[in-house]
Amino acid sequence: MTNNDELKGKVNEAKGKVTDDETTELKGKIQQGFGKAKDKAKETADDVAGKINKKADENKKD
């Protein structure tokens, strides 16, 4: 799943390559990494929340 940070990063990386601007290219790569990290953190939070909810539901049945 691509989020805005990853998309902006890809655009900046491409812009840096086209204009031969290493700073912009690096900025794009960093943005992409940040976007991937945000996605991973969200996935982990969703997974933990799901496990907590499942455990809470199991405890309600008892």
mmCIF file as Biopython writes it, N, C-alpha, C and O atoms, coordinates in Angstrom:
data_model
#
loop_
_atom_site.group_PDB
_atom_site.id
_atom_site.type_symbol
_atom_site.label_atom_id
_atom_site.label_alt_id
_atom_site.label_comp_id
_atom_site.label_asym_id
_atom_site.label_entity_id
_atom_site.label_seq_id
_atom_site.pdbx_PDB_ins_code
_atom_site.Cartn_x
_atom_site.Cartn_y
_atom_site.Cartn_z
_atom_site.occupancy
_atom_site.B_iso_or_equiv
_atom_site.auth_seq_id
_atom_site.auth_asym_id
_atom_site.pdbx_PDB_model_num
ATOM 1   N N  . MET A ? 1  ? 0.842   -1.172  0.000   1.0 0.0 1  A 1 
ATOM 2   C CA . MET A ? 1  ? 0.000   0.000   0.000   1.0 0.0 1  A 1 
ATOM 3   C C  . MET A ? 1  ? 0.893   1.243   0.000   1.0 0.0 1  A 1 
ATOM 4   O O  . MET A ? 1  ? 1.766   1.395   0.854   1.0 0.0 1  A 1 
ATOM 5   N N  . THR A ? 2  ? 0.666   2.095   -0.938  1.0 0.0 2  A 1 
ATOM 6   C CA . THR A ? 2  ? 1.482   3.294   -1.065  1.0 0.0 2  A 1 
ATOM 7   C C  . THR A ? 2  ? 0.737   4.471   -0.442  1.0 0.0 2  A 1 
ATOM 8   O O  . THR A ? 2  ? -0.413  4.744   -0.786  1.0 0.0 2  A 1 
ATOM 9   N N  . ASN A ? 3  ? 1.404   5.161   0.475   1.0 0.0 3  A 1 
ATOM 10  C CA . ASN A ? 3  ? 0.778   6.328   1.078   1.0 0.0 3  A 1 
ATOM 11  C C  . ASN A ? 3  ? 1.354   7.601   0.452   1.0 0.0 3  A 1 
ATOM 12  O O  . ASN A ? 3  ? 2.201   7.540   -0.439  1.0 0.0 3  A 1 
ATOM 13  N N  . ASN A ? 4  ? 0.879   8.757   0.934   1.0 0.0 4  A 1 
ATOM 14  C CA . ASN A ? 4  ? 1.311   10.033  0.358   1.0 0.0 4  A 1 
ATOM 15  C C  . ASN A ? 4  ? 2.815   10.248  0.481   1.0 0.0 4  A 1 
ATOM 16  O O  . ASN A ? 4  ? 3.448   10.759  -0.443  1.0 0.0 4  A 1 
ATOM 17  N N  . ASP A ? 5  ? 3.388   9.860   1.620   1.0 0.0 5  A 1 
ATOM 18  C CA . ASP A ? 5  ? 4.827   10.061  1.809   1.0 0.0 5  A 1 
ATOM 19  C C  . ASP A ? 5  ? 5.631   9.254   0.793   1.0 0.0 5  A 1 
ATOM 20  O O  . ASP A ? 5  ? 6.608   9.750   0.231   1.0 0.0 5  A 1 
ATOM 21  N N  . GLU A ? 6  ? 5.222   8.021   0.562   1.0 0.0 6  A 1 
ATOM 22  C CA . GLU A ? 6  ? 5.932   7.204   -0.424  1.0 0.0 6  A 1 
ATOM 23  C C  . GLU A ? 6  ? 5.790   7.794   -1.824  1.0 0.0 6  A 1 
ATOM 24  O O  . GLU A ? 6  ? 6.753   7.841   -2.590  1.0 0.0 6  A 1 
ATOM 25  N N  . LEU A ? 7  ? 4.589   8.239   -2.146  1.0 0.0 7  A 1 
ATOM 26  C CA . LEU A ? 7  ? 4.342   8.820   -3.466  1.0 0.0 7  A 1 
ATOM 27  C C  . LEU A ? 7  ? 5.160   10.094  -3.669  1.0 0.0 7  A 1 
ATOM 28  O O  . LEU A ? 7  ? 5.794   10.272  -4.709  1.0 0.0 7  A 1 
ATOM 29  N N  . LYS A ? 8  ? 5.142   10.980  -2.668  1.0 0.0 8  A 1 
ATOM 30  C CA . LYS A ? 8  ? 5.939   12.210  -2.759  1.0 0.0 8  A 1 
ATOM 31  C C  . LYS A ? 8  ? 7.424   11.867  -2.875  1.0 0.0 8  A 1 
ATOM 32  O O  . LYS A ? 8  ? 8.165   12.517  -3.611  1.0 0.0 8  A 1 
ATOM 33  N N  . GLY A ? 9  ? 7.840   10.853  -2.149  1.0 0.0 9  A 1 
ATOM 34  C CA . GLY A ? 9  ? 9.236   10.445  -2.209  1.0 0.0 9  A 1 
ATOM 35  C C  . GLY A ? 9  ? 9.634   9.957   -3.586  1.0 0.0 9  A 1 
ATOM 36  O O  . GLY A ? 9  ? 10.714  10.281  -4.081  1.0 0.0 9  A 1 
ATOM 37  N N  . LYS A ? 10 ? 8.764   9.181   -4.202  1.0 0.0 10 A 1 
ATOM 38  C CA . LYS A ? 10 ? 9.065   8.687   -5.546  1.0 0.0 10 A 1 
ATOM 39  C C  . LYS A ? 10 ? 9.161   9.833   -6.539  1.0 0.0 10 A 1 
ATOM 40  O O  . LYS A ? 10 ? 10.029  9.838   -7.412  1.0 0.0 10 A 1 
ATOM 41  N N  . VAL A ? 11 ? 8.260   10.812  -6.400  1.0 0.0 11 A 1 
ATOM 42  C CA . VAL A ? 11 ? 8.286   11.978  -7.291  1.0 0.0 11 A 1 
ATOM 43  C C  . VAL A ? 11 ? 9.576   12.759  -7.083  1.0 0.0 11 A 1 
ATOM 44  O O  . VAL A ? 11 ? 10.237  13.134  -8.051  1.0 0.0 11 A 1 
ATOM 45  N N  . ASN A ? 12 ? 9.942   13.009  -5.813  1.0 0.0 12 A 1 
ATOM 46  C CA . ASN A ? 12 ? 11.178  13.757  -5.541  1.0 0.0 12 A 1 
ATOM 47  C C  . ASN A ? 12 ? 12.416  13.008  -6.015  1.0 0.0 12 A 1 
ATOM 48  O O  . ASN A ? 12 ? 13.356  13.606  -6.538  1.0 0.0 12 A 1 
ATOM 49  N N  . GLU A ? 13 ? 12.404  11.693  -5.827  1.0 0.0 13 A 1 
ATOM 50  C CA . GLU A ? 13 ? 13.551  10.903  -6.291  1.0 0.0 13 A 1 
ATOM 51  C C  . GLU A ? 13 ? 13.693  11.011  -7.810  1.0 0.0 13 A 1 
ATOM 52  O O  . GLU A ? 13 ? 14.791  11.215  -8.328  1.0 0.0 13 A 1 
ATOM 53  N N  . ALA A ? 14 ? 12.575  10.871  -8.510  1.0 0.0 14 A 1 
ATOM 54  C CA . ALA A ? 14 ? 12.602  10.969  -9.976  1.0 0.0 14 A 1 
ATOM 55  C C  . ALA A ? 14 ? 13.026  12.368  -10.413 1.0 0.0 14 A 1 
ATOM 56  O O  . ALA A ? 14 ? 13.820  12.520  -11.341 1.0 0.0 14 A 1 
ATOM 57  N N  . LYS A ? 15 ? 12.492  13.393  -9.740  1.0 0.0 15 A 1 
ATOM 58  C CA . LYS A ? 15 ? 12.865  14.774  -10.063 1.0 0.0 15 A 1 
ATOM 59  C C  . LYS A ? 15 ? 14.364  14.987  -9.849  1.0 0.0 15 A 1 
ATOM 60  O O  . LYS A ? 15 ? 15.025  15.656  -10.643 1.0 0.0 15 A 1 
ATOM 61  N N  . GLY A ? 16 ? 14.885  14.414  -8.776  1.0 0.0 16 A 1 
ATOM 62  C CA . GLY A ? 16 ? 16.317  14.540  -8.509  1.0 0.0 16 A 1 
ATOM 63  C C  . GLY A ? 16 ? 17.163  13.860  -9.563  1.0 0.0 16 A 1 
ATOM 64  O O  . GLY A ? 16 ? 18.210  14.373  -9.958  1.0 0.0 16 A 1 
ATOM 65  N N  . LYS A ? 17 ? 16.709  12.704  -10.018 1.0 0.0 17 A 1 
ATOM 66  C CA . LYS A ? 17 ? 17.451  11.990  -11.068 1.0 0.0 17 A 1 
ATOM 67  C C  . LYS A ? 17 ? 17.436  12.772  -12.377 1.0 0.0 17 A 1 
ATOM 68  O O  . LYS A ? 17 ? 18.459  12.888  -13.053 1.0 0.0 17 A 1 
ATOM 69  N N  . VAL A ? 18 ? 16.264  13.308  -12.730 1.0 0.0 18 A 1 
ATOM 70  C CA . VAL A ? 18 ? 16.124  14.031  -13.993 1.0 0.0 18 A 1 
ATOM 71  C C  . VAL A ? 18 ? 16.963  15.311  -13.976 1.0 0.0 18 A 1 
ATOM 72  O O  . VAL A ? 18 ? 17.605  15.651  -14.969 1.0 0.0 18 A 1 
ATOM 73  N N  . THR A ? 19 ? 16.954  16.014  -12.846 1.0 0.0 19 A 1 
ATOM 74  C CA . THR A ? 19 ? 17.680  17.291  -12.761 1.0 0.0 19 A 1 
ATOM 75  C C  . THR A ? 19 ? 19.112  17.105  -12.271 1.0 0.0 19 A 1 
ATOM 76  O O  . THR A ? 19 ? 19.849  18.079  -12.118 1.0 0.0 19 A 1 
ATOM 77  N N  . ASP A ? 20 ? 19.500  15.875  -12.028 1.0 0.0 20 A 1 
ATOM 78  C CA . ASP A ? 20 ? 20.835  15.550  -11.527 1.0 0.0 20 A 1 
ATOM 79  C C  . ASP A ? 20 ? 21.119  16.261  -10.194 1.0 0.0 20 A 1 
ATOM 80  O O  . ASP A ? 20 ? 22.221  16.749  -9.946  1.0 0.0 20 A 1 
ATOM 81  N N  . ASP A ? 21 ? 20.072  16.299  -9.343  1.0 0.0 21 A 1 
ATOM 82  C CA . ASP A ? 21 ? 20.164  16.935  -8.026  1.0 0.0 21 A 1 
ATOM 83  C C  . ASP A ? 21 ? 20.161  15.831  -6.968  1.0 0.0 21 A 1 
ATOM 84  O O  . ASP A ? 21 ? 19.111  15.284  -6.631  1.0 0.0 21 A 1 
ATOM 85  N N  . GLU A ? 22 ? 21.339  15.514  -6.452  1.0 0.0 22 A 1 
ATOM 86  C CA . GLU A ? 22 ? 21.477  14.415  -5.491  1.0 0.0 22 A 1 
ATOM 87  C C  . GLU A ? 22 ? 20.714  14.681  -4.203  1.0 0.0 22 A 1 
ATOM 88  O O  . GLU A ? 22 ? 20.208  13.747  -3.581  1.0 0.0 22 A 1 
ATOM 89  N N  . THR A ? 23 ? 20.625  15.942  -3.793  1.0 0.0 23 A 1 
ATOM 90  C CA . THR A ? 23 ? 19.909  16.290  -2.558  1.0 0.0 23 A 1 
ATOM 91  C C  . THR A ? 23 ? 18.426  15.962  -2.688  1.0 0.0 23 A 1 
ATOM 92  O O  . THR A ? 23 ? 17.843  15.361  -1.786  1.0 0.0 23 A 1 
ATOM 93  N N  . THR A ? 24 ? 17.823  16.346  -3.788  1.0 0.0 24 A 1 
ATOM 94  C CA . THR A ? 24 ? 16.398  16.058  -4.018  1.0 0.0 24 A 1 
ATOM 95  C C  . THR A ? 24 ? 16.171  14.559  -4.141  1.0 0.0 24 A 1 
ATOM 96  O O  . THR A ? 24 ? 15.184  14.030  -3.630  1.0 0.0 24 A 1 
ATOM 97  N N  . GLU A ? 25 ? 17.071  13.888  -4.811  1.0 0.0 25 A 1 
ATOM 98  C CA . GLU A ? 25 ? 16.958  12.432  -4.960  1.0 0.0 25 A 1 
ATOM 99  C C  . GLU A ? 25 ? 17.033  11.755  -3.595  1.0 0.0 25 A 1 
ATOM 100 O O  . GLU A ? 25 ? 16.249  10.850  -3.308  1.0 0.0 25 A 1 
ATOM 101 N N  . LEU A ? 26 ? 17.957  12.182  -2.764  1.0 0.0 26 A 1 
ATOM 102 C CA . LEU A ? 26 ? 18.099  11.612  -1.426  1.0 0.0 26 A 1 
ATOM 103 C C  . LEU A ? 26 ? 16.878  11.928  -0.567  1.0 0.0 26 A 1 
ATOM 104 O O  . LEU A ? 26 ? 16.403  11.076  0.184   1.0 0.0 26 A 1 
ATOM 105 N N  . LYS A ? 27 ? 16.372  13.157  -0.682  1.0 0.0 27 A 1 
ATOM 106 C CA . LYS A ? 27 ? 15.167  13.539  0.046   1.0 0.0 27 A 1 
ATOM 107 C C  . LYS A ? 27 ? 14.008  12.603  -0.327  1.0 0.0 27 A 1 
ATOM 108 O O  . LYS A ? 27 ? 13.235  12.184  0.534   1.0 0.0 27 A 1 
ATOM 109 N N  . GLY A ? 28 ? 13.904  12.291  -1.602  1.0 0.0 28 A 1 
ATOM 110 C CA . GLY A ? 28 ? 12.851  11.385  -2.062  1.0 0.0 28 A 1 
ATOM 111 C C  . GLY A ? 28 ? 13.000  9.994   -1.467  1.0 0.0 28 A 1 
ATOM 112 O O  . GLY A ? 28 ? 12.013  9.381   -1.062  1.0 0.0 28 A 1 
ATOM 113 N N  . LYS A ? 29 ? 14.221  9.498   -1.413  1.0 0.0 29 A 1 
ATOM 114 C CA . LYS A ? 29 ? 14.457  8.175   -0.840  1.0 0.0 29 A 1 
ATOM 115 C C  . LYS A ? 29 ? 14.115  8.157   0.644   1.0 0.0 29 A 1 
ATOM 116 O O  . LYS A ? 29 ? 13.564  7.180   1.153   1.0 0.0 29 A 1 
ATOM 117 N N  . ILE A ? 30 ? 14.449  9.247   1.336   1.0 0.0 30 A 1 
ATOM 118 C CA . ILE A ? 30 ? 14.134  9.339   2.762   1.0 0.0 30 A 1 
ATOM 119 C C  . ILE A ? 30 ? 12.621  9.387   2.967   1.0 0.0 30 A 1 
ATOM 120 O O  . ILE A ? 30 ? 12.097  8.732   3.868   1.0 0.0 30 A 1 
ATOM 121 N N  . GLN A ? 31 ? 11.920  10.155  2.142   1.0 0.0 31 A 1 
ATOM 122 C CA . GLN A ? 31 ? 10.464  10.230  2.239   1.0 0.0 31 A 1 
ATOM 123 C C  . GLN A ? 31 ? 9.833   8.856   2.025   1.0 0.0 31 A 1 
ATOM 124 O O  . GLN A ? 31 ? 8.888   8.484   2.721   1.0 0.0 31 A 1 
ATOM 125 N N  . GLN A ? 32 ? 10.352  8.119   1.075   1.0 0.0 32 A 1 
ATOM 126 C CA . GLN A ? 32 ? 9.818   6.782   0.817   1.0 0.0 32 A 1 
ATOM 127 C C  . GLN A ? 32 ? 10.027  5.875   2.031   1.0 0.0 32 A 1 
ATOM 128 O O  . GLN A ? 32 ? 9.128   5.129   2.418   1.0 0.0 32 A 1 
ATOM 129 N N  . GLY A ? 33 ? 11.211  5.945   2.623   1.0 0.0 33 A 1 
ATOM 130 C CA . GLY A ? 33 ? 11.496  5.141   3.801   1.0 0.0 33 A 1 
ATOM 131 C C  . GLY A ? 33 ? 10.592  5.518   4.954   1.0 0.0 33 A 1 
ATOM 132 O O  . GLY A ? 33 ? 10.103  4.647   5.673   1.0 0.0 33 A 1 
ATOM 133 N N  . PHE A ? 34 ? 10.363  6.817   5.138   1.0 0.0 34 A 1 
ATOM 134 C CA . PHE A ? 34 ? 9.471   7.290   6.184   1.0 0.0 34 A 1 
ATOM 135 C C  . PHE A ? 34 ? 8.047   6.768   5.949   1.0 0.0 34 A 1 
ATOM 136 O O  . PHE A ? 34 ? 7.372   6.340   6.886   1.0 0.0 34 A 1 
ATOM 137 N N  . GLY A ? 35 ? 7.609   6.809   4.710   1.0 0.0 35 A 1 
ATOM 138 C CA . GLY A ? 35 ? 6.267   6.316   4.376   1.0 0.0 35 A 1 
ATOM 139 C C  . GLY A ? 35 ? 6.129   4.830   4.653   1.0 0.0 35 A 1 
ATOM 140 O O  . GLY A ? 35 ? 5.102   4.382   5.164   1.0 0.0 35 A 1 
ATOM 141 N N  . LYS A ? 36 ? 7.157   4.065   4.319   1.0 0.0 36 A 1 
ATOM 142 C CA . LYS A ? 36 ? 7.125   2.623   4.577   1.0 0.0 36 A 1 
ATOM 143 C C  . LYS A ? 36 ? 7.106   2.350   6.069   1.0 0.0 36 A 1 
ATOM 144 O O  . LYS A ? 36 ? 6.414   1.440   6.526   1.0 0.0 36 A 1 
ATOM 145 N N  . ALA A ? 37 ? 7.862   3.132   6.836   1.0 0.0 37 A 1 
ATOM 146 C CA . ALA A ? 37 ? 7.888   2.963   8.291   1.0 0.0 37 A 1 
ATOM 147 C C  . ALA A ? 37 ? 6.519   3.282   8.894   1.0 0.0 37 A 1 
ATOM 148 O O  . ALA A ? 37 ? 6.063   2.596   9.808   1.0 0.0 37 A 1 
ATOM 149 N N  . LYS A ? 38 ? 5.871   4.320   8.381   1.0 0.0 38 A 1 
ATOM 150 C CA . LYS A ? 38 ? 4.531   4.668   8.868   1.0 0.0 38 A 1 
ATOM 151 C C  . LYS A ? 38 ? 3.545   3.541   8.577   1.0 0.0 38 A 1 
ATOM 152 O O  . LYS A ? 38 ? 2.722   3.195   9.425   1.0 0.0 38 A 1 
ATOM 153 N N  . ASP A ? 39 ? 3.630   2.973   7.383   1.0 0.0 39 A 1 
ATOM 154 C CA . ASP A ? 39 ? 2.752   1.858   7.034   1.0 0.0 39 A 1 
ATOM 155 C C  . ASP A ? 39 ? 2.969   0.672   7.967   1.0 0.0 39 A 1 
ATOM 156 O O  . ASP A ? 39 ? 2.010   0.057   8.433   1.0 0.0 39 A 1 
ATOM 157 N N  . LYS A ? 40 ? 4.224   0.359   8.234   1.0 0.0 40 A 1 
ATOM 158 C CA . LYS A ? 40 ? 4.551   -0.776  9.099   1.0 0.0 40 A 1 
ATOM 159 C C  . LYS A ? 40 ? 4.048   -0.525  10.518  1.0 0.0 40 A 1 
ATOM 160 O O  . LYS A ? 40 ? 3.512   -1.433  11.153  1.0 0.0 40 A 1 
ATOM 161 N N  . ALA A ? 41 ? 4.213   0.692   11.018  1.0 0.0 41 A 1 
ATOM 162 C CA . ALA A ? 41 ? 3.735   1.027   12.361  1.0 0.0 41 A 1 
ATOM 163 C C  . ALA A ? 41 ? 2.222   0.901   12.441  1.0 0.0 41 A 1 
ATOM 164 O O  . ALA A ? 41 ? 1.688   0.412   13.436  1.0 0.0 41 A 1 
ATOM 165 N N  . LYS A ? 42 ? 1.529   1.341   11.393  1.0 0.0 42 A 1 
ATOM 166 C CA . LYS A ? 42 ? 0.065   1.236   11.379  1.0 0.0 42 A 1 
ATOM 167 C C  . LYS A ? 42 ? -0.376  -0.221  11.346  1.0 0.0 42 A 1 
ATOM 168 O O  . LYS A ? 42 ? -1.311  -0.607  12.047  1.0 0.0 42 A 1 
ATOM 169 N N  . GLU A ? 43 ? 0.297   -1.028  10.534  1.0 0.0 43 A 1 
ATOM 170 C CA . GLU A ? 43 ? -0.023  -2.453  10.468  1.0 0.0 43 A 1 
ATOM 171 C C  . GLU A ? 43 ? 0.169   -3.117  11.832  1.0 0.0 43 A 1 
ATOM 172 O O  . GLU A ? 43 ? -0.664  -3.911  12.268  1.0 0.0 43 A 1 
ATOM 173 N N  . THR A ? 44 ? 1.269   -2.785  12.494  1.0 0.0 44 A 1 
ATOM 174 C CA . THR A ? 44 ? 1.563   -3.359  13.800  1.0 0.0 44 A 1 
ATOM 175 C C  . THR A ? 44 ? 0.512   -2.924  14.818  1.0 0.0 44 A 1 
ATOM 176 O O  . THR A ? 44 ? 0.035   -3.746  15.600  1.0 0.0 44 A 1 
ATOM 177 N N  . ALA A ? 45 ? 0.148   -1.647  14.818  1.0 0.0 45 A 1 
ATOM 178 C CA . ALA A ? 45 ? -0.863  -1.144  15.748  1.0 0.0 45 A 1 
ATOM 179 C C  . ALA A ? 45 ? -2.206  -1.822  15.496  1.0 0.0 45 A 1 
ATOM 180 O O  . ALA A ? 45 ? -2.905  -2.190  16.441  1.0 0.0 45 A 1 
ATOM 181 N N  . ASP A ? 46 ? -2.567  -1.987  14.232  1.0 0.0 46 A 1 
ATOM 182 C CA . ASP A ? 46 ? -3.822  -2.663  13.904  1.0 0.0 46 A 1 
ATOM 183 C C  . ASP A ? 46 ? -3.806  -4.122  14.366  1.0 0.0 46 A 1 
ATOM 184 O O  . ASP A ? 46 ? -4.807  -4.637  14.866  1.0 0.0 46 A 1 
ATOM 185 N N  . ASP A ? 47 ? -2.669  -4.772  14.193  1.0 0.0 47 A 1 
ATOM 186 C CA . ASP A ? 47 ? -2.527  -6.162  14.606  1.0 0.0 47 A 1 
ATOM 187 C C  . ASP A ? 47 ? -2.674  -6.296  16.123  1.0 0.0 47 A 1 
ATOM 188 O O  . ASP A ? 47 ? -3.370  -7.187  16.611  1.0 0.0 47 A 1 
ATOM 189 N N  . VAL A ? 48 ? -2.018  -5.413  16.854  1.0 0.0 48 A 1 
ATOM 190 C CA . VAL A ? 48 ? -2.091  -5.444  18.318  1.0 0.0 48 A 1 
ATOM 191 C C  . VAL A ? 48 ? -3.514  -5.157  18.779  1.0 0.0 48 A 1 
ATOM 192 O O  . VAL A ? 48 ? -4.030  -5.832  19.670  1.0 0.0 48 A 1 
ATOM 193 N N  . ALA A ? 49 ? -4.146  -4.161  18.177  1.0 0.0 49 A 1 
ATOM 194 C CA . ALA A ? 49 ? -5.517  -3.827  18.542  1.0 0.0 49 A 1 
ATOM 195 C C  . ALA A ? 49 ? -6.448  -5.007  18.272  1.0 0.0 49 A 1 
ATOM 196 O O  . ALA A ? 49 ? -7.342  -5.288  19.070  1.0 0.0 49 A 1 
ATOM 197 N N  . GLY A ? 50 ? -6.243  -5.686  17.169  1.0 0.0 50 A 1 
ATOM 198 C CA . GLY A ? 50 ? -7.057  -6.857  16.845  1.0 0.0 50 A 1 
ATOM 199 C C  . GLY A ? 50 ? -6.888  -7.964  17.871  1.0 0.0 50 A 1 
ATOM 200 O O  . GLY A ? 50 ? -7.861  -8.604  18.269  1.0 0.0 50 A 1 
ATOM 201 N N  . LYS A ? 51 ? -5.652  -8.190  18.298  1.0 0.0 51 A 1 
ATOM 202 C CA . LYS A ? 51 ? -5.398  -9.226  19.302  1.0 0.0 51 A 1 
ATOM 203 C C  . LYS A ? 51 ? -6.020  -8.855  20.643  1.0 0.0 51 A 1 
ATOM 204 O O  . LYS A ? 51 ? -6.567  -9.717  21.332  1.0 0.0 51 A 1 
ATOM 205 N N  . ILE A ? 52 ? -5.940  -7.581  21.020  1.0 0.0 52 A 1 
ATOM 206 C CA . ILE A ? 52 ? -6.539  -7.130  22.280  1.0 0.0 52 A 1 
ATOM 207 C C  . ILE A ? 52 ? -8.051  -7.296  22.222  1.0 0.0 52 A 1 
ATOM 208 O O  . ILE A ? 52 ? -8.662  -7.779  23.175  1.0 0.0 52 A 1 
ATOM 209 N N  . ASN A ? 53 ? -8.658  -6.897  21.103  1.0 0.0 53 A 1 
ATOM 210 C CA . ASN A ? 53 ? -10.104 -7.032  20.960  1.0 0.0 53 A 1 
ATOM 211 C C  . ASN A ? 53 ? -10.540 -8.494  21.000  1.0 0.0 53 A 1 
ATOM 212 O O  . ASN A ? 53 ? -11.562 -8.829  21.600  1.0 0.0 53 A 1 
ATOM 213 N N  . LYS A ? 54 ? -9.760  -9.356  20.358  1.0 0.0 54 A 1 
ATOM 214 C CA . LYS A ? 54 ? -10.087 -10.785 20.363  1.0 0.0 54 A 1 
ATOM 215 C C  . LYS A ? 54 ? -10.025 -11.332 21.785  1.0 0.0 54 A 1 
ATOM 216 O O  . LYS A ? 54 ? -10.906 -12.083 22.205  1.0 0.0 54 A 1 
ATOM 217 N N  . LYS A ? 55 ? -8.986  -10.955 22.523  1.0 0.0 55 A 1 
ATOM 218 C CA . LYS A ? 55 ? -8.837  -11.425 23.900  1.0 0.0 55 A 1 
ATOM 219 C C  . LYS A ? 55 ? -9.971  -10.880 24.765  1.0 0.0 55 A 1 
ATOM 220 O O  . LYS A ? 55 ? -10.495 -11.598 25.616  1.0 0.0 55 A 1 
ATOM 221 N N  . ALA A ? 56 ? -10.354 -9.627  24.558  1.0 0.0 56 A 1 
ATOM 222 C CA . ALA A ? 56 ? -11.453 -9.038  25.321  1.0 0.0 56 A 1 
ATOM 223 C C  . ALA A ? 56 ? -12.762 -9.771  25.028  1.0 0.0 56 A 1 
ATOM 224 O O  . ALA A ? 56 ? -13.554 -10.018 25.937  1.0 0.0 56 A 1 
ATOM 225 N N  . ASP A ? 57 ? -12.988 -10.114 23.767  1.0 0.0 57 A 1 
ATOM 226 C CA . ASP A ? 57 ? -14.200 -10.849 23.395  1.0 0.0 57 A 1 
ATOM 227 C C  . ASP A ? 57 ? -14.214 -12.232 24.037  1.0 0.0 57 A 1 
ATOM 228 O O  . ASP A ? 57 ? -15.262 -12.699 24.485  1.0 0.0 57 A 1 
ATOM 229 N N  . GLU A ? 58 ? -13.058 -12.887 24.084  1.0 0.0 58 A 1 
ATOM 230 C CA . GLU A ? 58 ? -12.968 -14.203 24.708  1.0 0.0 58 A 1 
ATOM 231 C C  . GLU A ? 58 ? -13.280 -14.111 26.200  1.0 0.0 58 A 1 
ATOM 232 O O  . GLU A ? 58 ? -13.931 -14.998 26.753  1.0 0.0 58 A 1 
ATOM 233 N N  . ASN A ? 59 ? -12.824 -13.051 26.848  1.0 0.0 59 A 1 
ATOM 234 C CA . ASN A ? 59 ? -13.063 -12.879 28.277  1.0 0.0 59 A 1 
ATOM 235 C C  . ASN A ? 59 ? -14.529 -12.572 28.565  1.0 0.0 59 A 1 
ATOM 236 O O  . ASN A ? 59 ? -15.031 -12.933 29.629  1.0 0.0 59 A 1 
ATOM 237 N N  . LYS A ? 60 ? -15.229 -11.912 27.640  1.0 0.0 60 A 1 
ATOM 238 C CA . LYS A ? 60 ? -16.658 -11.623 27.818  1.0 0.0 60 A 1 
ATOM 239 C C  . LYS A ? 60 ? -17.486 -12.910 27.814  1.0 0.0 60 A 1 
ATOM 240 O O  . LYS A ? 60 ? -18.497 -13.014 28.508  1.0 0.0 60 A 1 
ATOM 241 N N  . LYS A ? 61 ? -17.043 -13.877 27.027  1.0 0.0 61 A 1 
ATOM 242 C CA . LYS A ? 61 ? -17.772 -15.138 26.912  1.0 0.0 61 A 1 
ATOM 243 C C  . LYS A ? 61 ? -17.669 -15.960 28.186  1.0 0.0 61 A 1 
ATOM 244 O O  . LYS A ? 61 ? -18.559 -16.751 28.500  1.0 0.0 61 A 1 
ATOM 245 N N  . ASP A ? 62 ? -16.574 -15.766 28.920  1.0 0.0 62 A 1 
ATOM 246 C CA . ASP A ? 62 ? -16.357 -16.554 30.149  1.0 0.0 62 A 1 
ATOM 247 C C  . ASP A ? 62 ? -17.157 -16.075 31.300  1.0 0.0 62 A 1 
ATOM 248 O O  . ASP A ? 62 ? -17.072 -16.642 32.389  1.0 0.0 62 A 1 
#
